[in-house]
Amino acid sequence: MSLQKQYTLGELYSLADQCSHDYPATLARKIELLTEVQIILGRKAAEAVRDYKKKYAERKRVYAEAYIAAENLREQRAELAVIELRLQEADAEADKVRWSNAVESNDQVINSLKYSLKVLLAEFGNNASANR
């Protein structure tokens, strides 16, 4: 599905929440919307991994520079030089985990809805056969 307008995550979730689970067409629409959410979440997760890796690399570089520059107590001085970067790295890692969890969670919701759609289609098919 390719939406004409670029929606935000909040807008997509709102549109998906408006879809009824009672009819195959609206349930299928909800799955399509959540698939679009999945694409955005995947991009956010990838960005978070990149940001984390960049912060990690920066911390390692600053540590090495501080270690080389120190005349004594090298390890302690290098550790002191990267304290703030370690905190930023922890925040970046938390974002990475949060976005990865969001991708996984959304994937589970989509799979559940697909199963519900199968059941609903089977019920509609059985009802149509019974009404003949």
C-alpha positions as CSV (number, residue, x, y, z in Angstrom):
1,M,0.0,0.0,0.0
2,S,1.3,3.4,-0.8
3,L,-0.5,6.3,0.9
4,Q,-0.6,9.5,-1.1
5,K,0.0,11.7,2.0
6,Q,2.8,11.1,4.4
7,Y,1.2,10.4,7.8
8,T,2.8,10.6,11.2
9,L,2.9,7.6,13.5
10,G,0.2,9.2,15.6
11,E,-2.0,9.8,12.6
12,L,-1.6,6.3,11.3
13,Y,-2.4,4.8,14.7
14,S,-5.4,7.1,15.0
15,L,-6.7,6.0,11.5
16,A,-6.1,2.3,12.5
17,D,-8.0,2.7,15.7
18,Q,-11.0,3.9,13.8
19,C,-11.1,0.7,11.8
20,S,-13.7,-1.8,12.9
21,H,-12.8,-5.5,13.6
22,D,-16.3,-6.5,12.6
23,Y,-15.9,-6.5,8.8
24,P,-13.1,-8.0,6.6
25,A,-12.6,-4.8,4.6
26,T,-12.1,-2.5,7.6
27,L,-9.9,-5.1,9.3
28,A,-7.8,-5.4,6.2
29,R,-7.5,-1.6,6.1
30,K,-6.3,-1.6,9.7
31,I,-3.7,-4.2,8.8
32,E,-2.6,-2.0,5.8
33,L,-2.3,1.1,8.1
34,L,-0.3,-0.8,10.7
35,T,2.0,-2.1,8.0
36,E,2.7,1.5,7.1
37,V,3.4,2.0,10.8
38,Q,5.8,-0.9,10.7
39,I,7.8,0.7,7.9
40,I,8.1,3.9,9.9
41,L,9.0,2.1,13.0
42,G,11.7,0.1,11.1
43,R,13.2,3.3,9.9
44,K,13.2,4.8,13.4
45,A,14.8,1.6,14.8
46,A,17.5,1.7,12.1
47,E,18.2,5.4,12.9
48,A,18.4,4.6,16.6
49,V,20.9,1.8,16.0
50,R,23.0,4.2,13.8
51,D,22.9,6.9,16.5
52,Y,23.9,4.4,19.2
53,K,26.8,3.1,17.1
54,K,28.0,6.7,16.4
55,K,27.9,7.6,20.1
56,Y,29.8,4.4,20.9
57,A,32.5,5.2,18.3
58,E,32.7,8.8,19.6
59,R,33.2,7.5,23.2
60,K,35.9,5.1,22.1
61,R,37.7,7.9,20.2
62,V,37.6,10.3,23.1
63,Y,38.8,7.7,25.5
64,A,41.7,6.8,23.3
65,E,42.7,10.5,22.8
66,A,42.5,11.1,26.6
67,Y,44.5,8.0,27.3
68,I,47.2,9.0,24.9
69,A,47.3,12.6,26.2
70,A,47.5,11.6,29.9
71,E,50.9,11.4,31.4
72,N,49.9,9.3,34.5
73,L,46.7,7.6,35.7
74,R,45.8,7.2,32.0
75,E,42.8,4.9,32.5
76,Q,41.3,7.0,35.2
77,R,41.7,10.2,33.2
78,A,40.3,8.6,30.0
79,E,37.3,7.3,32.0
80,L,36.7,10.8,33.4
81,A,36.9,12.2,29.8
82,V,34.0,10.0,28.6
83,I,31.6,10.1,31.5
84,E,29.1,12.4,29.7
85,L,29.5,10.3,26.5
86,R,28.7,7.1,28.4
87,L,25.5,8.7,29.6
88,Q,24.6,9.8,26.1
89,E,25.4,6.3,24.8
90,A,23.1,4.8,27.4
91,D,20.3,7.1,26.2
92,A,21.0,6.1,22.6
93,E,21.0,2.5,23.5
94,A,17.7,2.9,25.3
95,D,16.2,4.5,22.2
96,K,17.5,1.7,20.1
97,V,15.9,-0.9,22.3
98,R,12.6,1.1,22.5
99,W,12.3,1.3,18.8
100,S,13.2,-2.3,18.3
101,N,10.6,-3.3,20.8
102,A,8.0,-1.1,19.0
103,V,8.8,-2.9,15.7
104,E,8.4,-6.3,17.4
105,S,5.2,-5.4,19.2
106,N,3.6,-3.9,16.1
107,D,4.5,-7.0,14.2
108,Q,2.7,-9.1,16.8
109,V,-0.4,-7.0,16.5
110,I,-0.3,-7.3,12.7
111,N,0.0,-11.1,12.9
112,S,-2.9,-11.2,15.4
113,L,-5.1,-9.1,13.1
114,K,-4.2,-11.3,10.1
115,Y,-5.4,-14.3,12.1
116,S,-8.6,-12.5,13.1
117,L,-9.1,-11.6,9.4
118,K,-8.8,-15.2,8.4
119,V,-11.3,-16.3,11.0
120,L,-13.7,-13.4,10.0
121,L,-13.4,-14.4,6.3
122,A,-14.2,-18.0,7.2
123,E,-17.2,-16.9,9.2
124,F,-18.5,-14.7,6.4
125,G,-17.9,-17.6,4.0
126,N,-19.8,-20.0,6.2
127,N,-22.7,-17.5,6.6
128,A,-22.9,-16.9,2.9
129,S,-23.0,-20.7,2.3
130,A,-25.8,-21.1,4.9
131,N,-27.9,-18.4,3.4
132,R,-28.1,-20.0,-0.1
